């Protein structure tokens, strides 16, 4: 069936059927052809949607009867479980959750300690790099001062001219 046929079947607009497909309420296969893309819906998928979809245009009494019949059928098909087994399952789940929570807290504490260690190492490395740069700058400044002093000492005195130009 295509989208239009499904829309006619459920008495809804075709865009509603497309919305059901996009939201995953109705399973469909997208088919590409020269005229464009369209959806193909199987009858089995329609039956699934029909069981979940509320019935429209039905009198109120019919709706209450449908709800009551669904409730009684759900009670009839539900397996009877003793309360003790439910309590045991709940206790087991709570114990498991508690153990898991403790494990996660320990892991979180371990990660925090690792982060603190990394922060200490990075800070120390940055301080060391800053110290080395400072030493290099001081050493370079001393070399420049020495070079300037050497140039000043070795500077030739200026001779006076024998004649004036002018």
Residue frames as a rotation matrix with the C-alpha (Angstrom) as fourth column:
UNK 1
0.583 0.812 0.000 0.00
0.812 -0.583 0.000 0.00
0.000 0.000 -1.000 0.00
UNK 2
-0.407 -0.686 0.603 1.13
0.608 -0.696 -0.382 3.56
0.682 0.211 0.700 -0.53
UNK 3
-0.961 -0.066 -0.269 0.67
0.255 -0.589 -0.767 6.62
-0.108 -0.806 0.583 1.69
UNK 4
-0.647 0.761 -0.047 -2.62
-0.719 -0.589 0.368 7.69
0.253 0.272 0.928 0.07
UNK 5
-0.066 0.626 -0.777 -4.18
-0.115 0.768 0.629 4.25
0.991 0.131 0.022 0.48
UNK 6
-0.531 -0.184 -0.827 -3.15
0.752 0.348 -0.560 4.09
0.390 -0.919 -0.046 4.15
UNK 7
-0.981 0.186 -0.052 -4.56
-0.148 -0.895 -0.420 7.60
-0.125 -0.404 0.906 4.69
UNK 8
-0.329 0.909 -0.257 -7.86
-0.696 -0.050 0.716 6.53
0.638 0.415 0.649 3.13
UNK 9
-0.187 0.210 -0.960 -7.91
0.346 0.928 0.136 3.39
0.919 -0.307 -0.247 5.27
UNK 10
-0.535 -0.113 -0.837 -7.48
0.844 -0.031 -0.535 5.34
0.034 -0.993 0.112 8.53
UNK 11
0.504 0.761 0.408 -9.48
0.770 -0.610 0.187 8.37
0.391 0.220 -0.894 7.35
UNK 12
0.421 -0.475 -0.773 -6.59
0.390 -0.674 0.627 10.78
-0.819 -0.566 -0.099 7.96
UNK 13
0.853 -0.199 -0.482 -4.59
-0.482 -0.652 -0.586 13.16
-0.198 0.732 -0.652 5.78
UNK 14
0.789 -0.592 -0.164 -1.56
0.354 0.657 -0.666 11.73
0.501 0.467 0.728 3.89
UNK 15
0.034 -0.812 0.582 0.77
-0.401 -0.545 -0.736 14.10
0.916 -0.208 -0.344 5.76
UNK 16
0.445 0.181 0.877 -0.36
-0.892 0.170 0.418 12.42
-0.074 -0.969 0.237 8.99
UNK 17
0.988 -0.111 0.109 0.71
0.122 0.987 -0.106 9.06
-0.096 0.118 0.988 7.59
UNK 18
0.408 -0.893 0.192 4.08
0.217 -0.109 -0.970 10.52
0.887 0.437 0.149 6.55
UNK 19
0.101 -0.320 0.942 4.48
-0.827 -0.554 -0.100 11.94
0.554 -0.769 -0.320 10.08
UNK 20
0.820 0.218 0.529 3.77
-0.491 0.743 0.455 8.48
-0.294 -0.633 0.716 11.55
UNK 21
0.830 -0.557 -0.012 6.49
0.433 0.658 -0.616 7.07
0.351 0.506 0.788 9.30
UNK 22
0.153 -0.814 0.560 8.99
-0.126 -0.578 -0.806 9.77
0.980 0.052 -0.191 10.26
UNK 23
0.131 -0.046 0.990 8.30
-0.956 -0.272 0.113 9.32
0.264 -0.961 -0.079 13.98
UNK 24
-0.812 -0.537 -0.230 8.62
-0.490 0.840 -0.232 5.55
0.318 -0.076 -0.945 13.73
UNK 25
-0.311 0.775 0.550 5.02
-0.650 0.249 -0.718 4.73
-0.694 -0.581 0.426 14.58
UNK 26
0.821 0.549 0.158 4.54
-0.215 0.554 -0.805 3.11
-0.529 0.627 0.572 11.17
UNK 27
-0.208 -0.927 0.313 7.19
0.015 0.317 0.948 1.07
-0.978 0.202 -0.052 9.43
UNK 28
0.886 0.455 -0.091 7.59
-0.058 -0.084 -0.995 1.74
-0.460 0.887 -0.048 5.69
UNK 29
-0.006 -0.870 0.493 10.09
0.764 0.313 0.563 1.17
-0.645 0.380 0.663 2.91
UNK 30
0.326 0.042 -0.944 11.26
-0.336 -0.929 -0.157 4.21
-0.884 0.368 -0.289 0.96
UNK 31
0.192 -0.175 0.966 11.37
0.802 0.595 -0.051 3.58
-0.566 0.785 0.254 -2.77
UNK 32
-0.199 -0.352 -0.915 13.24
-0.286 -0.872 0.398 5.87
-0.937 0.340 0.073 -5.20
UNK 33
0.074 0.186 0.980 12.05
0.862 0.483 -0.157 6.01
-0.502 0.856 -0.125 -8.80
UNK 34
-0.647 -0.429 0.630 12.29
0.728 -0.593 0.344 8.53
0.226 0.681 0.696 -11.68
UNK 35
0.170 0.795 0.582 9.13
0.388 -0.597 0.702 10.32
0.906 0.106 -0.410 -10.51
UNK 36
-0.073 -0.240 0.968 10.54
-0.746 -0.631 -0.212 10.78
0.662 -0.738 -0.133 -7.01
UNK 37
-0.935 -0.314 -0.163 10.57
-0.108 0.692 -0.714 8.99
0.337 -0.650 -0.681 -3.67
UNK 38
0.109 0.965 0.238 7.54
-0.772 -0.069 0.632 7.34
0.626 -0.253 0.737 -2.15
UNK 39
-0.590 -0.272 0.760 6.80
-0.768 0.477 -0.426 4.93
-0.247 -0.836 -0.491 0.69
UNK 40
-0.131 0.521 -0.843 5.54
-0.380 0.759 0.528 1.34
0.916 0.390 0.099 0.51
UNK 41
-0.392 0.119 0.912 3.74
-0.916 0.042 -0.399 0.03
-0.086 -0.992 0.093 3.63
UNK 42
-0.820 0.074 -0.568 3.11
-0.060 0.975 0.213 -3.66
0.570 0.209 -0.795 4.34
UNK 43
0.175 0.985 0.002 -0.25
-0.241 0.041 0.970 -4.92
0.955 -0.170 0.244 5.67
UNK 44
0.195 -0.152 -0.969 1.38
0.805 0.589 0.070 -6.47
0.560 -0.794 0.237 8.76
UNK 45
-0.830 -0.540 -0.138 2.69
0.533 -0.698 -0.478 -3.03
0.161 -0.470 0.868 9.76
UNK 46
-0.514 0.736 0.441 -0.79
-0.395 -0.659 0.640 -1.58
0.761 0.155 0.629 9.26
UNK 47
0.381 0.667 -0.640 -2.26
0.268 0.583 0.767 -4.16
0.885 -0.464 0.043 11.63
UNK 48
-0.295 -0.566 -0.770 0.28
0.928 0.023 -0.372 -3.17
0.229 -0.824 0.519 14.30
UNK 49
-0.966 -0.064 0.250 -0.57
0.041 -0.994 -0.099 0.50
0.255 -0.086 0.963 13.91
UNK 50
-0.187 0.981 0.049 -4.30
-0.251 -0.096 0.963 -0.26
0.950 0.168 0.264 13.96
UNK 51
0.252 0.276 -0.927 -4.00
0.717 0.591 0.371 -1.95
0.650 -0.758 -0.049 17.37
UNK 52
-0.523 -0.539 -0.661 -2.25
0.844 -0.434 -0.314 1.10
-0.118 -0.722 0.682 18.91
UNK 53
-0.901 0.139 0.411 -4.23
0.060 -0.899 0.435 3.86
0.429 0.416 0.801 17.21
UNK 54
-0.699 0.710 -0.089 -7.27
0.036 -0.090 -0.995 5.24
-0.714 -0.699 0.038 19.09
UNK 55
-0.463 0.639 0.614 -10.61
0.886 0.330 0.326 4.78
0.006 0.695 -0.719 17.37
UNK 56
-0.974 0.135 -0.184 -12.25
-0.134 -0.991 -0.018 7.99
-0.185 0.007 0.983 16.07
UNK 57
-0.502 0.850 -0.161 -15.92
-0.766 -0.350 0.539 8.87
0.402 0.394 0.827 15.76
UNK 58
-0.488 0.337 -0.805 -17.00
0.386 0.911 0.147 6.21
0.783 -0.238 -0.575 18.24
UNK 59
0.505 0.726 0.466 -19.65
-0.164 -0.449 0.878 6.89
0.847 -0.520 -0.108 20.89
UNK 60
-0.110 -0.571 0.814 -18.43
-0.896 -0.298 -0.330 7.40
0.431 -0.765 -0.478 24.47
UNK 61
0.565 0.367 0.739 -19.98
-0.696 0.693 0.187 4.18
-0.444 -0.620 0.647 25.69
UNK 62
0.957 -0.252 -0.142 -18.14
0.097 0.742 -0.663 2.21
0.273 0.621 0.735 22.99
UNK 63
0.159 -0.951 0.265 -14.86
-0.390 -0.307 -0.868 3.83
0.907 0.035 -0.419 24.01
UNK 64
-0.012 -0.135 0.991 -15.38
-0.999 0.045 -0.006 2.83
-0.043 -0.990 -0.135 27.65
UNK 65
0.872 0.343 0.349 -16.23
-0.329 0.939 -0.102 -0.70
-0.363 -0.026 0.931 26.55
UNK 66
0.701 -0.689 -0.181 -13.04
0.041 0.293 -0.955 -0.86
0.712 0.662 0.234 24.47
UNK 67
-0.098 -0.762 0.640 -11.00
-0.736 -0.378 -0.562 0.42
0.670 -0.526 -0.523 27.42
UNK 68
0.293 0.280 0.914 -12.60
-0.881 0.450 0.145 -2.10
-0.371 -0.848 0.378 29.78
UNK 69
0.996 0.082 0.026 -12.02
-0.064 0.910 -0.410 -4.97
-0.057 0.407 0.912 27.36
UNK 70
0.366 -0.931 -0.015 -8.36
-0.173 -0.052 -0.984 -3.98
0.915 0.362 -0.180 26.93
UNK 71
-0.111 -0.385 0.916 -7.95
-0.951 -0.226 -0.210 -3.82
0.288 -0.895 -0.341 30.71
UNK 72
0.585 0.393 0.709 -9.49
-0.625 0.776 0.086 -7.25
-0.516 -0.494 0.700 31.27
UNK 73
0.943 -0.291 -0.160 -7.47
0.081 0.669 -0.738 -8.78
0.322 0.684 0.655 28.44
UNK 74
0.105 -0.946 0.307 -4.28
-0.494 -0.318 -0.810 -7.28
0.863 -0.066 -0.500 29.89
UNK 75
0.024 -0.037 0.999 -5.09
-0.986 0.163 0.030 -8.74
-0.164 -0.986 -0.032 33.31
UNK 76
0.866 0.380 0.326 -5.84
-0.332 0.923 -0.192 -12.13
-0.374 0.058 0.926 31.79
UNK 77
0.800 -0.588 -0.121 -2.59
0.159 0.402 -0.902 -12.26
0.579 0.702 0.415 29.81
UNK 78
0.180 -0.769 0.614 -0.34
-0.780 -0.492 -0.387 -10.85
0.600 -0.409 -0.688 32.54
UNK 79
-0.049 -0.257 -0.965 1.53
0.291 0.921 -0.260 -13.58
0.955 -0.294 0.030 34.42
UNK 80
0.894 0.381 0.237 0.86
-0.139 -0.266 0.954 -13.71
0.426 -0.886 -0.184 38.14
UNK 81
-0.151 -0.978 -0.146 4.01
0.151 0.123 -0.981 -13.00
0.977 -0.170 0.129 40.12
UNK 82
0.479 0.286 -0.830 4.21
0.829 0.162 0.535 -13.40
0.287 -0.944 -0.160 43.86
UNK 83
0.921 -0.060 0.384 4.99
-0.140 -0.973 0.183 -10.26
0.363 -0.222 -0.905 45.80
UNK 84
0.703 -0.701 0.115 7.98
0.048 0.207 0.977 -11.94
-0.709 -0.682 0.179 47.44
UNK 85
0.148 -0.680 0.718 9.78
0.933 0.337 0.126 -12.42
-0.328 0.652 0.684 44.13
UNK 86
0.554 0.083 0.828 9.12
0.490 -0.837 -0.243 -8.80
0.673 0.541 -0.504 43.22
UNK 87
0.962 -0.211 0.176 10.52
-0.267 -0.572 0.775 -7.69
-0.063 -0.792 -0.607 46.58
UNK 88
0.433 -0.843 0.318 13.61
0.442 0.507 0.740 -9.86
-0.786 -0.180 0.592 46.07
UNK 89
0.200 -0.331 0.922 14.10
0.964 -0.105 -0.246 -8.44
0.178 0.938 0.298 42.57
UNK 90
0.789 0.143 0.597 13.73
0.107 -0.990 0.096 -4.91
0.605 -0.011 -0.796 43.90
UNK 91
0.859 -0.504 0.089 16.18
-0.162 -0.103 0.981 -5.56
-0.486 -0.857 -0.170 46.74
UNK 92
0.245 -0.780 0.576 18.69
0.788 0.507 0.350 -7.06
-0.565 0.368 0.739 44.29
UNK 93
0.372 -0.052 0.927 18.34
0.753 -0.567 -0.334 -4.07
0.543 0.822 -0.172 41.99
UNK 94
0.936 -0.003 0.352 18.86
-0.185 -0.855 0.484 -1.64
0.299 -0.519 -0.801 44.88
UNK 95
0.636 -0.754 0.163 21.92
0.150 0.328 0.933 -3.55
-0.757 -0.569 0.322 46.07
UNK 96
0.152 -0.557 0.817 23.34
0.973 0.228 -0.025 -3.58
-0.173 0.799 0.577 42.56
UNK 97
0.618 0.132 0.775 22.66
0.401 -0.901 -0.166 0.14
0.676 0.413 -0.610 42.22
UNK 98
0.957 -0.269 0.104 24.38
-0.225 -0.469 0.854 0.83
-0.181 -0.841 -0.510 45.55
UNK 99
0.344 -0.869 0.355 27.46
0.525 0.492 0.695 -1.18
-0.778 -0.053 0.626 44.57
UNK 100
0.190 -0.217 0.958 27.56
0.954 -0.190 -0.232 0.53
0.232 0.958 0.171 41.19
UNK 101
0.862 0.171 0.477 27.24
0.093 -0.979 0.183 3.94
0.498 -0.114 -0.860 42.83
UNK 102
0.776 -0.631 0.017 30.12
-0.066 -0.054 0.996 3.18
-0.627 -0.774 -0.084 45.22
UNK 103
0.130 -0.732 0.669 32.27
0.846 0.433 0.310 2.01
-0.517 0.526 0.676 42.30
UNK 104
0.395 0.081 0.915 31.48
0.735 -0.626 -0.262 5.19
0.551 0.776 -0.307 40.35
UNK 105
0.985 -0.044 0.167 32.32
-0.136 -0.796 0.590 7.37
0.107 -0.604 -0.790 43.36
UNK 106
0.469 -0.868 0.162 35.67
0.258 0.310 0.915 5.61
-0.844 -0.387 0.370 43.75
UNK 107
0.065 -0.407 0.911 36.38
0.993 0.118 -0.018 6.05
-0.100 0.906 0.411 40.05
UNK 108
0.730 0.267 0.629 35.45
0.371 -0.928 -0.036 9.73
0.574 0.259 -0.777 40.28
UNK 109
0.898 -0.440 -0.024 37.80
-0.170 -0.395 0.903 10.21
-0.406 -0.807 -0.429 43.25
UNK 110
0.188 -0.852 0.489 40.59
0.638 0.484 0.599 8.45
-0.747 0.199 0.634 41.35
UNK 111
0.231 -0.043 0.972 40.05
0.913 -0.335 -0.232 10.70
0.336 0.941 -0.038 38.33
UNK 112
0.952 0.125 0.280 40.13
0.027 -0.944 0.329 13.80
0.305 -0.305 -0.902 40.53
UNK 113
0.619 -0.785 0.027 43.43
0.031 0.058 0.998 12.68
-0.785 -0.617 0.060 42.06
UNK 114
0.032 -0.588 0.808 44.86
0.919 0.335 0.207 12.03
-0.393 0.736 0.551 38.59
UNK 115
0.568 0.238 0.788 43.74
0.611 -0.763 -0.210 15.49
0.551 0.601 -0.579 37.45
UNK 116
0.973 -0.230 0.010 45.38
-0.167 -0.673 0.720 17.09
-0.159 -0.703 -0.693 40.49
UNK 117
0.287 -0.908 0.305 48.63
0.405 0.404 0.820 15.22
-0.868 -0.112 0.484 39.78
UNK 118
0.086 -0.206 0.975 48.55
0.995 -0.040 -0.096 16.30
0.059 0.978 0.201 36.14
UNK 119
0.861 0.269 0.431 47.89
0.260 -0.962 0.082 19.89
0.437 0.042 -0.899 37.16
UNK 120
0.770 -0.633 -0.077 50.90
-0.097 -0.235 0.967 19.80
-0.630 -0.737 -0.242 39.52
UNK 121
0.032 -0.783 0.622 53.15
0.722 0.448 0.527 18.34
-0.691 0.432 0.579 36.81
UNK 122
0.302 0.143 0.943 52.02
0.877 -0.430 -0.216 20.86
0.375 0.891 -0.255 34.20
UNK 123
0.990 0.070 0.125 52.47
0.012 -0.910 0.414 23.76
0.143 -0.409 -0.901 36.61
UNK 124
0.491 -0.870 0.038 55.99
0.088 0.093 0.992 22.58
-0.867 -0.484 0.122 37.52
UNK 125
-0.030 -0.486 0.874 56.91
0.938 0.288 0.192 22.17
-0.345 0.825 0.447 33.84
UNK 126
0.626 0.316 0.713 55.63
0.587 -0.793 -0.164 25.69
0.514 0.521 -0.682 33.06
UNK 127
0.945 -0.319 -0.072 57.61
-0.157 -0.637 0.754 27.16
-0.286 -0.702 -0.652 35.96
UNK 128
0.192 -0.913 0.359 60.75
0.442 0.407 0.799 25.34
-0.876 0.005 0.482 34.79
UNK 129
0.108 -0.098 0.989 60.27
0.988 -0.098 -0.118 26.63
0.108 0.990 0.086 31.23
UNK 130
0.893 0.255 0.370 59.78
0.222 -0.966 0.129 30.18
0.391 -0.033 -0.920 32.53
UNK 131
0.729 -0.680 -0.075 62.92
-0.059 -0.172 0.983 29.88
-0.682 -0.713 -0.165 34.67
UNK 132
-0.009 -0.752 0.659 64.99
0.774 0.412 0.481 28.63
-0.633 0.514 0.578 31.73
UNK 133
0.386 0.211 0.898 63.71
0.814 -0.537 -0.224 31.44
0.435 0.817 -0.379 29.52
UNK 134
0.999 -0.014 0.049 64.56
-0.037 -0.855 0.517 33.98
0.035 -0.518 -0.855 32.20
UNK 135
0.387 -0.917 0.099 68.12
0.219 0.196 0.956 32.59
-0.896 -0.349 0.277 32.51
UNK 136
0.001 -0.355 0.935 68.53
0.981 0.181 0.068 32.71
-0.193 0.917 0.349 28.74
UNK 137
0.715 0.330 0.617 67.38
0.484 -0.870 -0.095 36.34
0.505 0.367 -0.781 28.59
UNK 138
0.899 -0.424 -0.106 69.76
-0.152 -0.532 0.833 37.35
-0.410 -0.733 -0.543 31.41
UNK 139
0.119 -0.893 0.433 72.68
0.515 0.428 0.742 35.55
-0.849 0.135 0.512 29.76
UNK 140
0.159 0.007 0.987 71.90
0.971 -0.180 -0.156 37.18
0.176 0.984 -0.035 26.39
UNK 141
0.943 0.211 0.256 71.68
0.163 -0.967 0.198 40.62
0.289 -0.145 -0.946 28.02
UNK 142
0.626 -0.776 -0.071 75.07
-0.027 -0.112 0.993 40.09
-0.779 -0.620 -0.091 29.70
UNK 143
-0.054 -0.648 0.760 76.63
0.835 0.387 0.390 39.06
-0.547 0.656 0.520 26.39
UNK 144
0.482 0.295 0.825 75.20
0.753 -0.621 -0.218 42.15
0.448 0.726 -0.522 24.67
UNK 145
0.988 -0.149 -0.034 76.54
-0.101 -0.801 0.591 44.43
-0.115 -0.580 -0.806 27.42
UNK 146
0.289 -0.937 0.197 79.99
0.241 0.270 0.932 42.81
-0.927 -0.222 0.304 27.16
UNK 147
0.017 -0.248 0.969 79.96
0.990 0.137 0.017 43.14
-0.137 0.959 0.248 23.38
UNK 148
0.791 0.318 0.523 79.03
0.412 -0.909 -0.070 46.84
0.453 0.270 -0.850 23.62
UNK 149
0.834 -0.539 -0.118 81.77
-0.162 -0.443 0.882 47.46
-0.528 -0.716 -0.457 26.19
UNK 150
0.044 -0.831 0.554 84.30
0.615 0.460 0.640 45.71
-0.787 0.313 0.532 23.96
UNK 151
0.262 0.120 0.957 83.22
0.924 -0.317 -0.214 47.82
0.278 0.941 -0.194 20.99
UNK 152
0.980 0.128 0.154 83.52
0.077 -0.951 0.301 50.99
0.185 -0.283 -0.941 23.07
UNK 153
0.558 -0.830 -0.008 87.01
-0.009 -0.015 1.000 50.07
-0.830 -0.558 -0.016 24.22
UNK 154
-0.198 -0.662 0.723 88.22
0.714 0.408 0.569 49.16
-0.672 0.628 0.392 20.76
UNK 155
0.792 0.549 0.269 86.76
0.587 -0.560 -0.584 52.25
-0.169 0.621 -0.766 19.15
UNK 156
-0.215 -0.891 0.400 89.34
0.952 -0.282 -0.116 54.23
0.216 0.356 0.909 17.24
UNK 157
-0.092 0.161 -0.983 89.70
0.485 -0.855 -0.185 57.81
-0.870 -0.493 0.000 18.38
UNK 158
0.748 0.458 0.479 88.52
0.642 -0.322 -0.696 60.28
-0.165 0.829 -0.535 15.81
UNK 159
-0.366 -0.931 -0.008 91.29
0.872 -0.346 0.346 62.12
-0.325 0.119 0.938 14.04
UNK 160
0.310 0.413 -0.856 91.00
0.100 -0.910 -0.403 65.74
-0.946 0.039 -0.323 13.35
UNK 161
0.760 0.042 0.649 91.12
0.641 0.114 -0.759 66.82
-0.106 0.993 0.060 9.72
UNK 162
-0.321 -0.941 -0.104 94.09
0.851 -0.335 0.405 68.45
-0.416 0.041 0.909 8.26
UNK 163
-0.997 0.052 0.064 92.01
-0.017 -0.890 0.455 70.94
0.080 0.453 0.888 6.38
UNK 164
-0.404 0.911 -0.080 88.44
-0.014 -0.094 -0.995 72.13
-0.915 -0.401 0.051 6.58
UNK 165
-0.727 0.292 0.622 86.09
0.683 0.207 0.701 71.45
0.076 0.934 -0.350 3.83
UNK 166
-0.168 0.797 -0.581 83.71
0.715 -0.307 -0.628 73.94
-0.679 -0.520 -0.518 3.13
